[in-house]
Amino acid sequence: MDWDRLAGDWSQMGSKVRKYWGKLTEEDISQAGGRRDLLLERIRERYGLGPDEAEKQLAEWASSQDTQNSGQAVQEPGSDRMV
């Protein structure tokens, strides 16, 4: 999914981001405000990830939004849980 589309509907996407990356706080989501670079920074901080891994997870999550809209579940990073 195109990041501009995700950022354009940040009020809804922010809650999906928080559900996927449970260590992110409401404040993290609010401060990111749909900005991809800030969200990557917060993911790296909360999960102790390097830039490549954080980028990979964010790209996978963003592309999964099309999959979720079609009703398929995706796996939360670092767990066996499907969201």
Secondary structure, 3 states (H helix, E strand, C coil): CCHHHHHHCHHHHHHHHHHHCCCCCHHHHHHHCCCHHHHHHHHHHHHCCCHHHHHHHHHHHHHHHHHHHCCCCCECCCCCCEC
